[in-house]
């Protein structure tokens, strides 16, 4: 994007300031999820607690120049993670309504913005796929180890039963 195009996007955003430790959005939220934010200053932490009883996994810590909430602005689905300000933060909030206005009034800018958002989403998807492959490899290695231990235990049990009988 050119500077002028970026200014068009920034003009469509609403400023939002959060104090440290303030929740921006919560995983699973299905209401009020039609916006994304651009981090201008400070840091936010995205975490997921899905399928982890009484725990959470830090997905990322993001700073200036990063977007959060882009999936919600596109599909309106529930938030996939919780996001909390680690420091005081300044954000630019872009609602779905403002995004649609950008696309209608400035189609080139809207297209470039959506291409940038698509790159972010595909990058995260590729990283998720990489992590899934790694997890799958670890899972297979653990299963092989468990199978080997089971085999040894079975042989030991058979030997014990043979001695007793």
N, C-alpha and C positions, 0 to 999 in steps of 0.2 A: 504494500500500500504506500502511496505517496503521503507526504505530510498533510496535504490538503484533504485527501481521502480519510486519513486517520482523524482529522479534526471533525469531519462530518460525523464519523462514528461517535467520537467523544461528545459532540454536541447533542447526540440522541440519548446519551446516558444521563442518569441522575446520580449526583454524588451521594455517597453513603459513608459515614464514619462509624467505626466500631471500636470500642475499648477492648483491651486485652481480656481474654477469657470469655468473650461474648460469643454465643452460638449464632452463626449466620443461618444455617439450616440443618435439619436433622434427617438422618437416614430414614427412609420410608415415608417422609412427608409427601402427601399426595395433593395438598392444597398449597396455594401460594408458591408454586414451584415453576412459574413461567418466566423466569429471569435467569440471567447469568451475570457474573461480575468480573470485571477486570481489576486486578490488584494494582494499585498505583503506588502505595507505600505500605510497608509492614509485611507481616507474614501470617499465613493461615495454615491450619493443619486439617487435612481430610482423613477421617478414620471410618472404618467399617466394623460393625460388631456382628454382622450376619454370620450365623452358624458358629459363633464363639461364645459359649455361655460365660457370662460375667467377665468378658474381656473385649478387647478391640485390637484391630490391626491398623497401624498407621499406613495409609495409602500413599500420602505425599505431604510434604511441607512446601508451600509455594510462596513466592514473593512477587515483587513488582514485575509486571509484564505478563503474568499468567492469568488464564481464564479459569473460572470455576462455575459449575452449574449449567454448562452448555447443553448437556443432554436434556435437561428440563425445559430449556427455552425452545428446543427443537421438537421434542415429542410429548411434553407435558406429563411424562411418567413420574412415578415416585422418585424421590432423591435416592441415589445409590450409595450415599455416604453422608456422614455428619461433618460439618465444617465449622471450626472454631477459630477465632482470632488468637494467635499466640502473642501478638503485640498489638498496640493500637494500630488500626489499619484505615487507609483511605481507599475506597473502591469506587469504580464507575459501574452502575447498575444498568443493564440493558434488558428491558422487558421484551416479551414476545411481540407486544403491540408496537413498541418502538422499532424492533427489528423488521417487522412487516412494513412499517412506514418507510424505513430506510430502503428496503427492497423496491418498494413502489416509487419513491421519489428519487432515489439515487441507485438505479439498478446495477451499475458497474461497481459502486462501493459495496452494495449489498452482496453482490456475487463474490467479490474479493474477501469480504468478511466471512461469508459462509465457506469459502474455500479454505481460509485459515482455520476456522472452527473444525472443518472436516479433517484437516491435517492433524489437529490436536487429538481429535477422537480416534483417528486411525493409528496415531502414535501410541495412544494408550491401549488400544486394542492389540497392537503388535506386542507391546510390553506384557499385557495380560496373557497373550498366547505363549510368549517366551516363558513366563512364570509357570504356566500350566504344563508346558513340556518338561520343565525342570521338576515340578512336583510329581508328574507322572513317572519320570525316571527314578526319583527317590522312592516313590511308592512301589515300583517294580522291584527295586533293589531290596527294600524291606520285605516284600512278599517272598522273594527268593531266600532271604535269610530265615524268615519264619518257616518256610517249607523245609529248609535244611535242618533246623532245630527240631521240627516235628518228626522228620525222618529219623534223626538220631534218637529222640525220645521213644519213638515206636520200637526201634531195634533194641534199645535198653529194656523196655517193658517186655518185649518178646523173650529176651534172654532171661529175665527174672521169672517169667511165667514158665519157661522151659526148665529152669533149675528147681522150681517148687514142684512141678508136676512130674 
